[in-house]
């Protein structure tokens, strides 16, 4: 799929036509006035018995013959597109059940045939740069076209900063690096007249929700942020090195300002702020309409799908607009993802209640700072929050989440969500927050325990054989120091002592960690209840 300059020019003209059509459409009486729904897309990794990525996504999808499943960018990724459900009632339980069925079905088919499990995790700890070359790219025209488009915009290889200093600097050559960033993407229908305040509320709510949801602490085998998927994704689709080297208009990011002027402004930003990547000819004609009379606007939808803000506007030709929440990570379990969604959606609805616009209560720079601090530091992040009658104040993220839980409940119940459903899921999030036991915390502490176990075994073996040699050098992420200092360090970017592996294979401890994670995720118990491995002679909880 190669494009000519004429095709680019023609596509830009059609994009402008789409914007003009949307401008008229969003003010038409009745447009977008549909019952509120929630939908979700679950990105997952296929993992072999050693915890390593299994490059079998095409075989699994073809074998299952399930239209719900889509091939993602890397050959070890799949995406399950869940059926939208009404927001009133028990939507989060239903989405969790759909996600559970998809994961179970994939594993049941792929495990006996390929030894591969479906694992919901933000960033697979066993990935190495060697797993994310062009050879790992899923063989679809869209992904090959993206590869060529990016090759024209940045040098190859390009830098990925996943930790501090030179040891945290890696080099990538392909958009297949996006396989290291799996998300749980949630779609909420929003009426046009409420789109602007709801979108801004979503931007503000994303910070504390992300802080409580961290599940990606080991990007490509290094110690990274609590939700290092954020940095990997931004740089993987960033131009000229993305956030590692800086760019004035990153194609992936949190945004530059609060949304002003209604829903059209969000689409104008995507069209006028970013050049065309894929000027594919539409399959529909100019006058193609959906059964309810709305135009397809296919060029607009294709172009917006190549711009990746963490909260994205979506036009659906079925006759409505949606906000796509893209910041939450995949995993650890469907129940955890349901709780994350309930908090994020409930808080968004509460913040936008009665048309309230948070844009007047907090500088946008504070909301953006919240987002990256939450990704970096998790529940220990220091986040800004509006303070009625006074200047915004900083709060520790864990305390802020607990303080905001009643507001999230109010937003859900007002929207018609069953009160018992809201209470159950928000209580789960409260327990996770109070204990600090996020998916990222469990992964970090598990690696610490496994490292100590290995060290004890080595020392015992040396004493038994009478050896006096020093500990052999290994490409291991060292355990974080103990105590409060460790908890702070584990949530921050990088670990200067981490050594860069030269073999292209992950450390065996990361393989064991991933296998343990996969088995616990299948057990479906929420992550804050997961036990840690045990050391000989003592219990680890």
Secondary structure, 3 states (H helix, E strand, C coil): CCCCHHHHHHHHHHHHHHHHHHHHHCCCCCCCCCCCEEEEEEEEEEECCCCCECCCHHHHHHHHCCCCEEECCECCEEEEECCCEECCECHHHHHHHHHHHHHHHHHHHHHHHHCCEEECCCCCCCCCHHHHCHHHECCCHHHHHHHHHHHCCCCCCEEEECCCCHHHEEEECCHHHHHHCCEEEEEEEECHHHHHHHHHHHHHHHHHHHHCCCCECCHHHCCCCCECHHHHHHHHCCHHHHHHCCCCCCCEECCCCCCCCCHHHHHHHHHHHCCCCCCCCCCCCCCCECCCCCECCHHHHHHHCCCEECEEEEEECCCEEEEEECCCECCCCHHHHHHHHHHHHHHHHHHCHHHCCHHHCCCHHHHHHHHHHHHHHHHHCEEEEEECCEEEEEEEHHHHHHHHHHHHHHHHHHCCECHHHHHHHHHHHHHHHHHCCCHHHHHHHHHHHHHHHHHHHHHHHHHHHCCCCCCCCCCCCCCCCCHHHHHHHHCCCCCCCCCCCCCCCCCHHHHHHHHHHHHHHHHCCCHHHCCCCCCCCCCCC
